[in-house]
Amino acid sequence: MKICRRGFLKLSAAAGTAAAFGGLGISLKPTVARAQLLKTRWAKQTTSVCCYCAVGCGLIVHTDKASLRAINVEGDPDHPVNEGSLCAKGASIWQLGENKRRVKNVLYRAPYSDKWEVKDWDWALERIAKRVKDTRDKTFARKNAKGQMVNRCDGIASVGSAALDNEECWAYQSMLRALGLVYIEHQARI
């Protein structure tokens, strides 16, 4: 049998490909997502959105009904963005909520201090609201330099998050517009 160099290379490439992928069980038929197979009576399924980037991949979170803790997080096969697939960060998102080192309290560091203090949530929310109101009051402009009515707040800006769905973004933006903000941006556009 006479074979040329080009034929030898083609045959070697075909044999190498068959050897590499032949035994892996690769099938081109559609597969069932693991989230659809995990049908347990003791786990509640809830859909969510990944919080890591601006893509907004859909997740299915399985929660233990007794302890109310996440036991499994997988990609949502019905989500139009990721169709069940997740990147490396999204695949490890379970560790974000189930982590012994996760901070669960409000930590406050006073100006010029080198120590963190544990504060109450009510204290933190009240302080944030007071600072937002003070900043809005100081930087609110009723009219611009031409004397035109503008009713805007130039001292506060907002960058939205990919972890919000459309309804949450609408409510958040309505609140920002009510405060008079004009510098409103979203993570997906940056």
C-alpha positions in Angstrom: 0.0 0.0 0.0 1.5 3.3 -1.1 0.6 6.4 1.0 1.8 9.9 0.5 2.8 12.4 3.3 -0.5 14.3 3.0 -2.5 11.1 3.2 -0.5 9.9 6.2 -1.2 13.2 8.1 -4.9 13.0 7.3 -5.1 9.4 8.5 -3.1 10.2 11.6 -5.4 13.2 12.5 -8.5 11.1 12.0 -7.1 8.2 14.1 -5.9 10.6 16.8 -9.3 12.3 16.9 -11.2 9.0 17.1 -8.8 7.7 19.8 -9.2 10.9 21.8 -12.9 11.3 21.7 -14.1 7.8 20.8 -14.1 6.5 24.3 -15.5 9.5 26.1 -19.1 8.7 25.3 -19.8 11.9 23.5 -23.3 11.9 22.1 -24.9 14.6 20.0 -28.4 13.9 21.3 -30.0 16.4 23.8 -29.3 15.7 27.4 -31.4 16.3 30.5 -30.1 18.9 32.9 -29.2 17.6 36.3 -31.5 20.1 37.9 -34.4 18.3 36.3 -33.2 15.0 37.7 -32.9 16.3 41.3 -36.5 15.8 42.3 -36.5 15.5 46.1 -39.4 15.9 48.4 -37.4 17.6 51.1 -35.9 20.3 48.8 -37.6 23.5 47.6 -36.6 24.8 44.2 -36.3 28.5 43.7 -35.1 30.4 40.6 -32.5 33.1 41.0 -30.0 35.2 39.1 -26.2 34.9 39.3 -24.7 38.0 41.0 -21.2 37.9 39.6 -21.2 39.6 36.2 -23.6 41.5 33.9 -24.7 38.5 32.0 -27.5 37.6 34.5 -27.5 33.8 34.2 -30.4 31.9 35.7 -30.0 29.6 38.6 -32.1 26.9 40.4 -31.4 26.9 44.1 -32.4 23.8 46.0 -33.2 24.7 49.7 -33.6 22.2 52.5 -37.1 22.9 53.9 -36.1 22.1 57.5 -33.0 24.2 57.9 -33.7 26.7 55.1 -30.2 26.4 53.8 -29.1 26.0 50.2 -28.0 22.5 49.5 -27.4 22.7 45.7 -27.2 25.5 43.1 -27.4 24.7 39.3 -27.9 26.5 36.1 -31.6 26.9 35.0 -32.2 25.1 31.7 -35.3 27.2 31.0 -33.5 30.5 31.4 -33.0 32.2 28.0 -29.6 33.6 28.8 -27.5 30.6 29.9 -29.9 27.7 29.1 -28.5 25.8 32.1 -24.8 26.4 31.6 -22.7 28.3 34.2 -19.2 29.7 34.2 -16.7 28.6 36.8 -17.7 31.4 39.2 -21.4 30.8 38.7 -20.9 27.0 39.2 -19.3 27.7 42.6 -22.0 30.3 43.7 -23.3 27.8 46.4 -20.2 28.7 48.4 -21.2 32.4 48.5 -24.1 31.6 50.8 -22.8 28.5 52.6 -19.4 29.8 53.8 -18.2 29.8 57.4 -16.2 32.9 56.8 -19.1 34.9 55.4 -19.7 38.2 57.2 -23.3 38.2 58.6 -23.2 41.4 60.7 -22.8 45.1 59.9 -19.2 46.1 60.4 -18.5 49.8 60.9 -15.2 51.5 61.1 -15.3 55.1 62.4 -13.3 57.8 60.7 -9.6 57.6 61.6 -10.2 54.4 63.6 -8.3 51.1 63.0 -10.9 48.8 64.5 -14.2 47.5 63.2 -17.3 47.6 65.4 -20.2 45.3 65.1 -23.4 47.4 64.7 -27.1 46.7 64.6 -28.9 46.5 61.2 -31.4 49.2 62.3 -28.5 51.5 63.2 -26.9 51.0 59.8 -30.1 51.5 57.7 -31.0 54.6 59.6 -27.5 56.0 59.1 -27.5 55.3 55.4 -31.0 56.9 55.0 -29.8 60.0 56.9 -26.7 60.4 54.8 -28.7 59.9 51.6 -31.1 62.6 52.7 -28.4 65.0 53.8 -26.5 64.6 50.5 -29.6 65.0 48.5 -30.6 68.2 50.4 -27.1 69.7 49.9 -26.8 68.9 46.2 -30.4 69.2 45.0 -30.8 71.8 42.2 -34.2 73.1 41.4 -33.0 75.3 38.4 -30.0 75.1 36.2 -27.7 78.1 35.2 -30.2 79.2 32.5 -33.1 79.3 35.0 -34.8 76.3 33.6 -36.6 73.9 36.1 -34.6 70.7 36.4 -35.3 69.3 39.9 -32.2 67.0 40.1 -29.7 65.7 42.6 -26.1 66.0 41.3 -24.4 64.6 44.4 -25.5 61.0 44.2 -24.9 58.4 41.4 -26.0 54.8 41.1 -24.6 51.8 39.3 -27.2 49.0 39.1 -26.4 45.3 39.5 -26.8 42.3 37.2 -28.3 40.5 40.2 -31.5 42.4 39.8 -34.2 41.2 37.5 -36.3 43.6 35.3 -39.0 44.2 38.0 -36.4 44.9 40.7 -34.6 47.3 38.3 -37.8 49.1 37.6 -38.6 49.6 41.3 -35.0 50.6 42.1 -34.9 53.1 39.2 -38.3 54.5 40.3 -36.8 55.2 43.8 -33.7 56.8 42.3 -35.8 59.0 40.0 -38.0 60.0 42.9 -34.8 61.2 44.7 -34.0 63.3 41.6 -30.9 61.3 40.5 -29.8 61.7 36.9 -26.5 59.8 37.1 -28.0 56.3 36.8 -26.0 53.6 35.2 -26.2 49.8 35.0 -23.5 47.2 35.2 -24.6 45.6 31.9 -23.8 48.8 30.0 -20.4 49.4 31.5 
